[in-house]
Amino acid sequence: MMKTLITYSTSHGCTEKTAVELKEFLGGEVHLVSLKNNPNPALDEYDRIIIGGSIHAGQIQKRIKEFCSGNLEELKTKELGLFICCMEEGENAQKQLMNAFPEELHEVAKSTAVFGGEFDFEKMNFLEKLMVKRIAKVRESRSKVDHQAIHTFSKRMDKIFNPFLFLV
Ligand SMILES: Cc1cc2nc3c(=O)[nH]c(=O)nc-3n(C[C@H](O)[C@H](O)[C@H](O)COP(=O)(O)O)c2cc1C
């Protein structure tokens, strides 16, 4: 049976929620691992690896960057998926997605996506609140998780690429 690892980093819990939602959509055996709890999950057990993190001040978590660069060659041999949570939309969100993962991984990934995000004022510290108020001009919690994007991502991961299909 296809074994999948979803490994993620989350600052305020949104990426974790989207990872749980994604797990429900995927077929086969799926393990969820937070890089905070386990920065070095055993990758050889898995056929598929999905990596997700969130964007703060333009950057994905350092843990994700280190995980990707430290395991680059092995990750390239897997069925790979990459996603981010963020509050920007459109072209800005796409730029953040491109910038979040090494180009070599984007080139081989089966699916990449932006899952939207949320501003949760209950979980922000003083400086974070200040940043969000000043820069995003948002004063209250809001959520715009893109459930459709999570579903589409899962369908693309489950698709089988059969070369014979090109012949018919
Ligand atoms: C201090 C702070 C800075 C942020 N900076 C950005 C940013 O540069 N670009 C963006 O698209 N979203 C930004 N966001 C929105 C987060 O990406 C969003 O809250 C996301 O859902 C967080 O996911 P997490 O709870 O898994 O960490 C920022 C949020 C906070 C609190």
The ligand as a Gaussian input file, in Angstrom:
#p B3LYP/6-31G(d) Opt

LIG

0 1
 C        3.634000      38.149000      12.208000
 C        3.006000      37.601000      10.986000
 C        3.611000      37.831000       9.726000
 C        3.021000      37.340000       8.557000
 N        3.617000      37.580000       7.344000
 C        3.027000      37.125000       6.206000
 C        3.615000      37.380000       4.929000
 O        4.688000      37.968000       4.803000
 N        2.956000      36.942000       3.826000
 C        1.760000      36.265000       3.907000
 O        1.207000      35.913000       2.874000
 N        1.197000      35.984000       5.108000
 C        1.798000      36.390000       6.250000
 N        1.248000      36.093000       7.466000
 C        0.041000      35.253000       7.515000
 C        0.381000      33.793000       7.878000
 O        1.032000      33.175000       6.809000
 C       -0.925000      33.082000       8.241000
 O       -1.334000      33.591000       9.488000
 C       -0.815000      31.559000       8.291000
 O       -2.103000      31.009000       8.296000
 C       -0.042000      31.074000       9.505000
 O       -0.015000      29.666000       9.547000
 P        0.450000      28.884000      10.882000
 O       -0.612000      29.149000      11.919000
 O        0.525000      27.468000      10.477000
 O        1.783000      29.438000      11.244000
 C        1.815000      36.575000       8.639000
 C        1.232000      36.339000       9.896000
 C        1.800000      36.825000      11.064000
 C        1.160000      36.548000      12.378000

